Amino acid sequence: MVLRTFHIFPTRRGEAQLRLQACEQHDDWFIADQPHLFETFHRHLNMLAFDAEDTARMVRFFDALHINDRLLSTAAICRPRPGLAFTVREDYKSLLLSRAESISRLARNYGSQPPEISRLLGDIEVRSVDEVHVEWTIRSPSQETIEHYADRRLALIVKEKNRTQLYIRHRDADARNVQFEISEQLAQLSRGDFASHKL
């Protein structure tokens, strides 16, 4: 599409001055389509100079230009740090199952059905760790790995094929309650585009 070759896309890294870029395969900028992704990467990557609320209104525009591969929700993959020592917590899994009804109510906001959430919660493996150390990998539009970041988070949910894991800190697993942020992310588990998510 010819429009992609023009320098009309305002981008910024951190607090740097805006610059206009084209949208060809070698142009290294991304779209922060979720607030937490903006917070994580705005100092590290060139990003389209709109916030997540604005980008949510631009979905059809991105579709028309075939630039969905620049969405950080697609391009950025979060995984637990290799070698992270964990303990499987069946007690916390039982706690999640006891909260299935409230998580199911949240799930309706994301187009999920309660039976799907109950099944997914039944299949989840809860892994308790000292700290949730994660690593981010970002794929460029040409599918090259261009960045790699270490980070630390409240929790991490990983869904791969038929396996779902929740990494959570020991102190949170011992608290005997489910934080709202974790419930909200669990509610999104049955979405087809859900790969992995950090909190």
N, C-alpha and C positions, 0 to 999 in steps of 0.2 A: 504494500500500500504506500503510495507516494507521500502521504502525510507523515509517515514515520521518518522520512529522510530529512525533514525540516527541523531546524533547531528551535522548537517551540515548546519543549517540555521543561518547565522550571524545576530545577533540582537544587538540593542543598545538602551539605554534610555538616552536622553539628550546628554551630552558630555562624558558619561561613556565609559569605554573600551568595545570593541566588545566582545561578548560571543557567542558561538555556542550552539544552542538549537535544540531539536527535534520538531516535529510538531504533537504531539498527543493532544487530546482534552484538557488535563489539562495544556498544555504549553501556558502561557499567553503572546503571542506576536501578533502583528498586522502588516498590510501592509499599509503604507501611500501612497495610489494610487492617491492622489490629493495634490498639493502643499499646499493649505490652511489647509488641515488636518494634514500635517506634522508640519506646524507652530503651530497649536493649541495643538497638543498632544506629540510632540517629547520629552518634559521634563516630561511627566506624564505616558507614556506607553512604554513598550518594543516594539520596531518596527524593522522590517526587515531593515537591513542597506543598503538600496538602495534608491535613490531619486525617485520622481514621474515619471520622464522621463525614468529611467531604468525599473521601475515596469510596465510601459505601454508596454514595449517590452517583458515582461515576462508573459503576460496574458495566453498564451497557456500552459505554464509551471504550472501556478496556477490552470488552469482548469484540467490538467492531474493529479495533486495531490489532487484535490478536496479540495482546501483551500481558495476558494473565500469568505467563511464566515469570513476570517481574514482581508479582505479589509475594511479599515475604512469607505469607501463610503457606505458600506453595514452595518457594525457593529455600526457605530456612528450615533445616531439620535439626531437632534437638534430641540428643541421646544421653543416657547416663554415661558418666566417665568410665572407661574400661577398668575393670578390677575393683569396682566399688563393692565393699563388703556389706552384706545385707542379712537380715533375719526375716523369714516369712512370718507374717502376722495374721494368723487365722482369726484372732480375737477382733482385730480391726476390720477384717472382712465381714465378720458377723455384725459388727456395728453398722457397716455400710448397708448390709441387707436389711437391718432393722429400720434404716432410713430410706428404704426403697420407695416408699409412697411419696415422700416429699421430693426426692430426686426425680421421680416420674412426673410430678407436677411441673418442675422446671423443664423437663425434657419436652413437654408439649410446646414450649416456646421455640424449640429448635426443630420441630416437625418429627420428633421421635415418639414412639408409642410405648406406654408403660410396660407391656410384656417384654419388649426388646431390652429396656433398661434393666428389668429384673433378671433377665437371662445373662446380660453382660456383667452385672454385678456378681452373679453366681459364679461366673467363669474367671473373674479377675484374681490376680495374685498380688497381694500387698507385700511390698518389700520395705522394711524399716531400716534406715541408715542413720549414721551420725549426722551427716549433712548431705543434702542432695546436690552433689557436684555434677554438672552437665557440660556437654560440649555441643556447640553449634557448628553445623556445616552449611554453607550457602552455595547453592548451585546457580551459576550464571545462565543467561538465556541460551548460551551455547553448550550448557550442561557440564561446564568445567567447574571444579571446586575452586572458588576464588578466595574464601575466607574461612577461618576456623577460630572459634572463641571458646574459652573456658568461662564458666559462670557458676553461680550457686543460687538455688531456688528453694521455695517453700515446699514444692512437690513437683513430680513429673509423672505424666501418664503416657504410656507407650502402648500403641495398638498396632500389631503386625499380624496380618492374616487372622488366624483364630486365637491369637494370644494377646491378652491385655495385662499390663503390669502397672501398678501404682507404686511409685517410690515416694516415701514420706519420712520425715525426720522421726527419730525415736521419741522425742518429747511430744510430738503431735500425736503419734500413735498411742502414747500412754495417756493422753488427755481425755479419752473417752467421749469425745465429741467430734463431729465432722465439720470442719470449717466451711463457710459458705462458698468460698472460692473453689474448693475441691468439689463440693456438690455441684456447682455450676458446670465445671468441666466434665464431671462424670455424666451429667445430663446430656452432653453433646456426643457421647461415645458412639452412638449408632449412626451418626452422620457418615456417609460414604467417603468424604474427603478428609476424615480425621486420621492423622498419621501419628503424631506425637505432640504433646503440649506441655509447656512448663508454666508454673505459677510463681 
